[in-house]
Each structure stands twice: as C-alpha cells, then as structure tokens.
Amino acid sequence: MHGDAVKKDALPPTVPEFEHRIFHEFASFRFVVASNWVVVLVILFLDGIPKSVALGVFTVFRATAVCASLWLLFETAEAFTGRTSVKNPLIDTILTLPMFGFWFLAWESSF
C-alpha cells in the first residue's frame, strides 16, 4: 500500500514536470504585479516623492504591465487547452488590464 500511495500534488500524466515547475514559478508573477500596484498607488497618494523616483517606479510598472500581458496570453492558451483552471487567467486579467488603463491615464495627464 505504501508503495502505491499517491501524492496529493501529483501531476497529471499529460503535463511534464519541468512545465509544471515553470508554470508554478511564473504564477508567482502575480505577486510582482500586485506589488507594483501597491507601490504605484502609495507613490500616487504620498506627497514629496521626487519626480525621478516616481518616473523610475512608473517605468518598472509599465515593463511589468507588458510582461504580465504576455503571461496573460500564455495562461489563456493554457486554460483553453485545459492545463490550468479558467480562474487563473481571470485573476490575471483583473490585475493586468487595468495597468494599461492606468498607464493611459498617466500618459493623458502629462499633456
């Protein structure tokens, strides 16, 4: 019995282990996106932040938005193939797409 025990986190036979490991590591990218949101919103509401710091943070925010959108495309394809739950791209959509709206508003307010 103990030789036939199944691990709770066992992979489906169709998903190679390296792919699961990569997918799991990139899933932590959600934390990076959420952290970017927090930092940008804190800087937005604080007074006295030097302009160079704010621009640097916003540059990182924009780069994160681009990377997150590429990840979102990959994760959407994974959801269509059934390799991940549909809730994963939904969560990433909620985190990622507003980044472009914020980016547009920041760009629009600079004129």
TORDRENMAR-623921 format. One record per atom (N, C-alpha, C): z negated, x, y; atom name; residue in one letter. Coordinates in Angstrom, 3 decimals. Layout:
<pts>
<pt <Z, X, Y>, "CA", "A">
...
</pts>
This chain:
<pts>
<pt <0.000, 0.818, -1.195>, "N", "M">
<pt <0.000, 0.000, 0.000>, "CA", "M">
<pt <0.000, 0.858, 1.252>, "C", "M">
<pt <-0.827, 1.894, 1.296>, "N", "H">
<pt <-0.911, 2.715, 2.492>, "CA", "H">
<pt <0.370, 3.498, 2.730>, "C", "H">
<pt <1.178, 3.771, 1.717>, "N", "G">
<pt <2.455, 4.449, 1.910>, "CA", "G">
<pt <3.522, 3.525, 2.475>, "C", "G">
<pt <3.345, 2.238, 2.262>, "N", "D">
<pt <4.309, 1.261, 2.748>, "CA", "D">
<pt <3.869, 0.602, 4.049>, "C", "D">
<pt <2.802, 1.096, 4.637>, "N", "A">
<pt <2.297, 0.485, 5.875>, "CA", "A">
<pt <3.335, 0.632, 6.977>, "C", "A">
<pt <3.459, -0.410, 7.760>, "N", "V">
<pt <4.429, -0.427, 8.851>, "CA", "V">
<pt <3.705, -0.174, 10.156>, "C", "V">
<pt <4.239, 0.747, 10.954>, "N", "K">
<pt <3.667, 0.994, 12.272>, "CA", "K">
<pt <3.955, -0.199, 13.168>, "C", "K">
<pt <3.016, -0.461, 14.064>, "N", "K">
<pt <3.216, -1.576, 14.989>, "CA", "K">
<pt <4.330, -1.278, 15.979>, "C", "K">
<pt <4.513, -0.005, 16.332>, "N", "D">
<pt <5.534, 0.351, 17.304>, "CA", "D">
<pt <6.799, 0.886, 16.636>, "C", "D">
<pt <7.045, 0.497, 15.405>, "N", "A">
<pt <8.224, 0.963, 14.674>, "CA", "A">
<pt <9.489, 0.460, 15.356>, "C", "A">
<pt <10.498, 1.284, 15.330>, "N", "L">
<pt <11.769, 0.947, 15.957>, "CA", "L">
<pt <12.619, 0.084, 15.035>, "C", "L">
<pt <13.418, -0.786, 15.621>, "N", "P">
<pt <14.393, -1.484, 14.786>, "CA", "P">
<pt <15.370, -0.460, 14.212>, "C", "P">
<pt <15.940, -0.719, 13.052>, "N", "P">
<pt <16.814, 0.277, 12.434>, "CA", "P">
<pt <18.084, 0.561, 13.232>, "C", "P">
<pt <18.460, -0.299, 14.179>, "N", "T">
<pt <19.692, -0.089, 14.934>, "CA", "T">
<pt <19.505, 0.810, 16.145>, "C", "T">
<pt <18.264, 1.092, 16.520>, "N", "V">
<pt <18.016, 1.891, 17.713>, "CA", "V">
<pt <17.525, 3.271, 17.298>, "C", "V">
<pt <18.326, 4.312, 17.585>, "N", "P">
<pt <17.885, 5.663, 17.247>, "CA", "P">
<pt <16.622, 6.040, 18.032>, "C", "P">
<pt <15.825, 6.920, 17.446>, "N", "E">
<pt <14.559, 7.290, 18.075>, "CA", "E">
<pt <14.756, 7.959, 19.431>, "C", "E">
<pt <15.758, 8.840, 19.560>, "N", "F">
<pt <15.972, 9.514, 20.838>, "CA", "F">
<pt <16.334, 8.513, 21.930>, "C", "F">
<pt <17.092, 7.488, 21.580>, "N", "E">
<pt <17.469, 6.469, 22.555>, "CA", "E">
<pt <16.242, 5.680, 23.006>, "C", "E">
<pt <15.371, 5.366, 22.067>, "N", "H">
<pt <14.139, 4.658, 22.400>, "CA", "H">
<pt <13.265, 5.512, 23.314>, "C", "H">
<pt <13.180, 6.795, 23.010>, "N", "R">
<pt <12.369, 7.700, 23.820>, "CA", "R">
<pt <12.916, 7.797, 25.236>, "C", "R">
<pt <14.223, 7.936, 25.384>, "N", "I">
<pt <14.842, 8.000, 26.706>, "CA", "I">
<pt <14.633, 6.696, 27.455>, "C", "I">
<pt <14.825, 5.587, 26.771>, "N", "F">
<pt <14.659, 4.283, 27.395>, "CA", "F">
<pt <13.222, 4.107, 27.868>, "C", "F">
<pt <12.267, 4.550, 27.067>, "N", "H">
<pt <10.854, 4.433, 27.430>, "CA", "H">
<pt <10.533, 5.294, 28.647>, "C", "H">
<pt <11.075, 6.504, 28.704>, "N", "E">
<pt <10.822, 7.386, 29.839>, "CA", "E">
<pt <11.430, 6.816, 31.117>, "C", "E">
<pt <12.613, 6.252, 31.028>, "N", "F">
<pt <13.227, 5.678, 32.215>, "CA", "F">
<pt <12.563, 4.367, 32.622>, "C", "F">
<pt <11.912, 3.722, 31.695>, "N", "A">
<pt <11.205, 2.496, 32.040>, "CA", "A">
<pt <10.058, 2.789, 32.999>, "C", "A">
<pt <9.543, 4.003, 32.971>, "N", "S">
<pt <8.514, 4.379, 33.940>, "CA", "S">
<pt <9.102, 4.523, 35.337>, "C", "S">
<pt <10.415, 4.447, 35.448>, "N", "F">
<pt <11.081, 4.488, 36.752>, "CA", "F">
<pt <10.659, 3.289, 37.605>, "C", "F">
<pt <10.255, 2.201, 36.962>, "N", "R">
<pt <9.738, 1.041, 37.685>, "CA", "R">
<pt <8.556, 1.427, 38.563>, "C", "R">
<pt <7.718, 2.305, 38.040>, "N", "F">
<pt <6.572, 2.782, 38.805>, "CA", "F">
<pt <7.044, 3.532, 40.048>, "C", "F">
<pt <8.084, 4.323, 39.919>, "N", "V">
<pt <8.630, 5.064, 41.057>, "CA", "V">
<pt <9.159, 4.095, 42.107>, "C", "V">
<pt <9.861, 3.070, 41.682>, "N", "V">
<pt <10.409, 2.075, 42.616>, "CA", "V">
<pt <9.274, 1.349, 43.331>, "C", "V">
<pt <8.283, 0.908, 42.579>, "N", "A">
<pt <7.150, 0.203, 43.191>, "CA", "A">
<pt <6.389, 1.126, 44.147>, "C", "A">
<pt <6.238, 2.379, 43.786>, "N", "S">
<pt <5.567, 3.342, 44.665>, "CA", "S">
<pt <6.335, 3.538, 45.959>, "C", "S">
<pt <7.654, 3.592, 45.867>, "N", "N">
<pt <8.478, 3.712, 47.064>, "CA", "N">
<pt <8.262, 2.521, 47.985>, "C", "N">
<pt <8.214, 1.327, 47.392>, "N", "W">
<pt <7.962, 0.128, 48.195>, "CA", "W">
<pt <6.623, 0.235, 48.927>, "C", "W">
<pt <5.593, 0.651, 48.212>, "N", "V">
<pt <4.261, 0.745, 48.807>, "CA", "V">
<pt <4.253, 1.749, 49.952>, "C", "V">
<pt <4.822, 2.919, 49.728>, "N", "V">
<pt <4.831, 3.963, 50.764>, "CA", "V">
<pt <5.612, 3.503, 51.996>, "C", "V">
<pt <6.770, 2.898, 51.789>, "N", "V">
<pt <7.584, 2.448, 52.924>, "CA", "V">
<pt <6.861, 1.353, 53.699>, "C", "V">
<pt <6.237, 0.423, 53.001>, "N", "L">
<pt <5.527, -0.653, 53.697>, "CA", "L">
<pt <4.291, -0.138, 54.428>, "C", "L">
<pt <3.610, 0.837, 53.864>, "N", "V">
<pt <2.465, 1.432, 54.561>, "CA", "V">
<pt <2.934, 2.124, 55.834>, "C", "V">
<pt <4.003, 2.892, 55.750>, "N", "I">
<pt <4.534, 3.583, 56.925>, "CA", "I">
<pt <5.038, 2.574, 57.961>, "C", "I">
<pt <5.595, 1.482, 57.498>, "N", "L">
<pt <6.106, 0.457, 58.412>, "CA", "L">
<pt <4.984, -0.151, 59.247>, "C", "L">
<pt <3.830, -0.348, 58.623>, "N", "F">
<pt <2.745, -1.032, 59.323>, "CA", "F">
<pt <1.734, -0.097, 59.985>, "C", "F">
<pt <1.865, 1.199, 59.794>, "N", "L">
<pt <0.971, 2.152, 60.446>, "CA", "L">
<pt <1.594, 2.644, 61.748>, "C", "L">
<pt <0.756, 2.866, 62.723>, "N", "D">
<pt <1.223, 3.439, 63.988>, "CA", "D">
<pt <0.958, 4.935, 63.986>, "C", "D">
<pt <1.753, 5.661, 64.741>, "N", "G">
<pt <1.530, 7.086, 64.892>, "CA", "G">
<pt <2.146, 7.954, 63.817>, "C", "G">
<pt <2.980, 7.397, 62.964>, "N", "I">
<pt <3.665, 8.199, 61.947>, "CA", "I">
<pt <4.817, 8.933, 62.636>, "C", "I">
<pt <4.903, 10.261, 62.482>, "N", "P">
<pt <6.018, 10.992, 63.098>, "CA", "P">
<pt <7.369, 10.482, 62.577>, "C", "P">
<pt <8.335, 10.472, 63.451>, "N", "K">
<pt <9.658, 9.955, 63.089>, "CA", "K">
<pt <10.272, 10.753, 61.942>, "C", "K">
<pt <10.052, 12.050, 61.922>, "N", "S">
<pt <10.635, 12.876, 60.855>, "CA", "S">
<pt <10.050, 12.496, 59.490>, "C", "S">
<pt <8.767, 12.161, 59.439>, "N", "V">
<pt <8.148, 11.746, 58.181>, "CA", "V">
<pt <8.715, 10.398, 57.740>, "C", "V">
<pt <8.818, 9.475, 58.692>, "N", "A">
<pt <9.356, 8.150, 58.369>, "CA", "A">
<pt <10.801, 8.247, 57.882>, "C", "A">
<pt <11.609, 9.080, 58.531>, "N", "L">
<pt <13.004, 9.238, 58.100>, "CA", "L">
<pt <13.088, 9.900, 56.724>, "C", "L">
<pt <12.225, 10.857, 56.460>, "N", "G">
<pt <12.206, 11.503, 55.150>, "CA", "G">
<pt <11.825, 10.528, 54.046>, "C", "G">
<pt <10.817, 9.711, 54.310>, "N", "V">
<pt <10.405, 8.709, 53.326>, "CA", "V">
<pt <11.514, 7.693, 53.115>, "C", "V">
<pt <12.185, 7.303, 54.189>, "N", "F">
<pt <13.261, 6.330, 54.045>, "CA", "F">
<pt <14.459, 6.925, 53.300>, "C", "F">
<pt <14.706, 8.201, 53.456>, "N", "T">
<pt <15.776, 8.865, 52.703>, "CA", "T">
<pt <15.469, 8.836, 51.205>, "C", "T">
<pt <14.228, 9.110, 50.850>, "N", "V">
<pt <13.823, 9.028, 49.441>, "CA", "V">
<pt <13.947, 7.587, 48.950>, "C", "V">
<pt <13.575, 6.640, 49.793>, "N", "F">
<pt <13.676, 5.222, 49.458>, "CA", "F">
<pt <15.133, 4.839, 49.151>, "C", "F">
<pt <16.055, 5.305, 49.990>, "N", "R">
<pt <17.472, 4.990, 49.763>, "CA", "R">
<pt <17.987, 5.622, 48.472>, "C", "R">
<pt <17.610, 6.869, 48.225>, "N", "A">
<pt <18.038, 7.532, 46.982>, "CA", "A">
<pt <17.461, 6.805, 45.771>, "C", "A">
<pt <16.229, 6.355, 45.872>, "N", "T">
<pt <15.616, 5.602, 44.790>, "CA", "T">
<pt <16.348, 4.282, 44.575>, "C", "T">
<pt <16.763, 3.635, 45.655>, "N", "A">
<pt <17.495, 2.368, 45.540>, "CA", "A">
<pt <18.807, 2.568, 44.775>, "C", "A">
<pt <19.507, 3.642, 45.073>, "N", "V">
<pt <20.770, 3.916, 44.386>, "CA", "V">
<pt <20.522, 4.203, 42.902>, "C", "V">
<pt <19.547, 5.051, 42.613>, "N", "C">
<pt <19.224, 5.365, 41.210>, "CA", "C">
<pt <18.736, 4.124, 40.463>, "C", "C">
<pt <17.934, 3.311, 41.134>, "N", "A">
<pt <17.412, 2.097, 40.498>, "CA", "A">
<pt <18.532, 1.103, 40.211>, "C", "A">
<pt <19.532, 1.044, 41.082>, "N", "S">
<pt <20.648, 0.124, 40.821>, "CA", "S">
<pt <21.479, 0.600, 39.629>, "C", "S">
<pt <21.635, 1.912, 39.486>, "N", "L">
<pt <22.335, 2.437, 38.308>, "CA", "L">
<pt <21.535, 2.139, 37.038>, "C", "L">
<pt <20.218, 2.306, 37.111>, "N", "W">
<pt <19.361, 1.971, 35.981>, "CA", "W">
<pt <19.457, 0.482, 35.665>, "C", "W">
<pt <19.514, -0.346, 36.699>, "N", "L">
<pt <19.619, -1.791, 36.501>, "CA", "L">
<pt <20.907, -2.155, 35.762>, "C", "L">
<pt <22.010, -1.501, 36.099>, "N", "L">
<pt <23.265, -1.745, 35.387>, "CA", "L">
<pt <23.137, -1.371, 33.909>, "C", "L">
<pt <22.540, -0.217, 33.653>, "N", "F">
<pt <22.345, 0.217, 32.274>, "CA", "F">
<pt <21.445, -0.762, 31.526>, "C", "F">
<pt <20.362, -1.169, 32.164>, "N", "E">
<pt <19.419, -2.054, 31.494>, "CA", "E">
<pt <20.011, -3.443, 31.262>, "C", "E">
<pt <20.870, -3.897, 32.171>, "N", "T">
<pt <21.553, -5.177, 31.981>, "CA", "T">
<pt <22.477, -5.107, 30.770>, "C", "T">
<pt <23.187, -3.994, 30.631>, "N", "A">
<pt <24.044, -3.817, 29.454>, "CA", "A">
<pt <23.208, -3.796, 28.180>, "C", "A">
<pt <22.049, -3.158, 28.236>, "N", "E">
<pt <21.157, -3.127, 27.079>, "CA", "E">
<pt <20.667, -4.531, 26.731>, "C", "E">
<pt <20.407, -5.345, 27.743>, "N", "A">
<pt <19.953, -6.723, 27.489>, "CA", "A">
<pt <21.061, -7.553, 26.859>, "C", "A">
<pt <22.304, -7.336, 27.298>, "N", "F">
<pt <23.425, -8.078, 26.714>, "CA", "F">
<pt <23.650, -7.702, 25.248>, "C", "F">
<pt <23.376, -6.458, 24.907>, "N", "T">
<pt <23.546, -6.039, 23.513>, "CA", "T">
<pt <22.333, -6.372, 22.654>, "C", "T">
<pt <21.270, -6.853, 23.289>, "N", "G">
<pt <20.084, -7.244, 22.554>, "CA", "G">
<pt <19.118, -6.113, 22.264>, "C", "G">
<pt <19.305, -4.974, 22.902>, "N", "R">
<pt <18.422, -3.829, 22.652>, "CA", "R">
<pt <17.146, -3.891, 23.479>, "C", "R">
<pt <17.119, -4.743, 24.479>, "N", "T">
<pt <15.921, -4.919, 25.290>, "CA", "T">
<pt <15.788, -6.384, 25.657>, "C", "T">
<pt <14.625, -6.729, 26.097>, "N", "S">
<pt <14.360, -8.109, 26.492>, "CA", "S">
<pt <15.048, -8.420, 27.820>, "C", "S">
<pt <15.383, -9.666, 28.022>, "N", "V">
<pt <16.029, -10.083, 29.263>, "CA", "V">
<pt <15.065, -9.965, 30.446>, "C", "V">
<pt <13.773, -9.996, 30.173>, "N", "K">
<pt <12.801, -9.904, 31.265>, "CA", "K">
<pt <12.824, -8.529, 31.933>, "C", "K">
<pt <13.211, -7.484, 31.213>, "N", "N">
<pt <13.248, -6.148, 31.807>, "CA", "N">
<pt <14.254, -6.043, 32.950>, "C", "N">
<pt <15.515, -6.457, 32.768>, "N", "P">
<pt <16.419, -6.409, 33.911>, "CA", "P">
<pt <16.015, -7.386, 35.018>, "C", "P">
<pt <15.371, -8.468, 34.648>, "N", "L">
<pt <14.920, -9.424, 35.662>, "CA", "L">
<pt <13.856, -8.787, 36.555>, "C", "L">
<pt <12.898, -8.098, 35.955>, "N", "I">
<pt <11.865, -7.406, 36.734>, "CA", "I">
<pt <12.493, -6.338, 37.611>, "C", "I">
<pt <13.418, -5.572, 37.059>, "N", "D">
<pt <14.064, -4.518, 37.842>, "CA", "D">
<pt <14.941, -5.086, 38.950>, "C", "D">
<pt <15.534, -6.236, 38.731>, "N", "T">
<pt <16.315, -6.886, 39.784>, "CA", "T">
<pt <15.414, -7.275, 40.944>, "C", "T">
<pt <14.245, -7.814, 40.631>, "N", "I">
<pt <13.299, -8.215, 41.671>, "CA", "I">
<pt <12.813, -7.005, 42.463>, "C", "I">
<pt <12.683, -5.868, 41.811>, "N", "L">
<pt <12.244, -4.659, 42.507>, "CA", "L">
<pt <13.371, -3.945, 43.243>, "C", "L">
<pt <14.578, -3.984, 42.699>, "N", "T">
<pt <15.663, -3.149, 43.211>, "CA", "T">
<pt <16.502, -3.808, 44.294>, "C", "T">
<pt <16.976, -5.003, 44.070>, "N", "L">
<pt <17.907, -5.614, 45.023>, "CA", "L">
<pt <17.325, -5.804, 46.425>, "C", "L">
<pt <16.053, -6.146, 46.570>, "N", "P">
<pt <15.509, -6.212, 47.935>, "CA", "P">
<pt <15.501, -4.864, 48.656>, "C", "P">
<pt <15.573, -3.768, 47.902>, "N", "M">
<pt <15.638, -2.458, 48.538>, "CA", "M">
<pt <16.889, -2.346, 49.401>, "C", "M">
<pt <17.993, -2.903, 48.920>, "N", "F">
<pt <19.224, -2.848, 49.694>, "CA", "F">
<pt <19.155, -3.758, 50.910>, "C", "F">
<pt <18.474, -4.888, 50.776>, "N", "G">
<pt <18.260, -5.757, 51.928>, "CA", "G">
<pt <17.423, -5.066, 52.990>, "C", "G">
<pt <16.365, -4.388, 52.558>, "N", "F">
<pt <15.524, -3.647, 53.495>, "CA", "F">
<pt <16.316, -2.509, 54.132>, "C", "F">
<pt <17.117, -1.841, 53.337>, "N", "W">
<pt <17.958, -0.752, 53.832>, "CA", "W">
<pt <18.907, -1.291, 54.901>, "C", "W">
<pt <19.528, -2.438, 54.649>, "N", "F">
<pt <20.430, -3.047, 55.618>, "CA", "F">
<pt <19.689, -3.434, 56.896>, "C", "F">
<pt <18.510, -4.011, 56.767>, "N", "L">
<pt <17.737, -4.390, 57.954>, "CA", "L">
<pt <17.333, -3.171, 58.777>, "C", "L">
<pt <16.975, -2.097, 58.113>, "N", "A">
<pt <16.630, -0.866, 58.831>, "CA", "A">
<pt <17.857, -0.297, 59.532>, "C", "A">
<pt <18.979, -0.344, 58.872>, "N", "W">
<pt <20.219, 0.130, 59.479>, "CA", "W">
<pt <20.605, -0.749, 60.670>, "C", "W">
<pt <20.486, -2.061, 60.514>, "N", "E">
<pt <20.831, -3.010, 61.568>, "CA", "E">
<pt <19.906, -2.851, 62.778>, "C", "E">
<pt <18.641, -2.573, 62.552>, "N", "S">
<pt <17.704, -2.449, 63.665>, "CA", "S">
<pt <17.867, -1.155, 64.421>, "C", "S">
<pt <18.619, -0.210, 63.864>, "N", "S">
<pt <18.821, 1.065, 64.547>, "CA", "S">
<pt <19.885, 0.988, 65.635>, "C", "S">
<pt <20.590, -0.134, 65.720>, "N", "F">
<pt <21.627, -0.269, 66.758>, "CA", "F">
<pt <21.080, -0.895, 68.003>, "C", "F">
</pts>
